[in-house]
């Protein structure tokens, strides 16, 4: 029983570390870019709420974000779609 407890501790530690990495490597650069491009954007004004929503999203979608976190090309593709979505731009 104790080994199961230890395994869950390792999984929880890696999961939390992955969420922190996603916040640090994906959200913060994106919000800084939006802040430079559109300083009066609603996302910039409510950045704490946007960050909280991103963290909740990362908690549930972390297995899919691992590839994005580990590969720089995938990270650029993610940010190329995420930043315009934050700014409210639509692709037509």
ABEGO torsion letter per residue (X at the ends): XAAAAAAAAAAAAAAAAAAAAAAAAAAAAAAAAAAAABAABAAAAAAAAAAAAAAAAAAAAAAAAAAAAABAAAAAAAAAAAAAAAAGBBBX
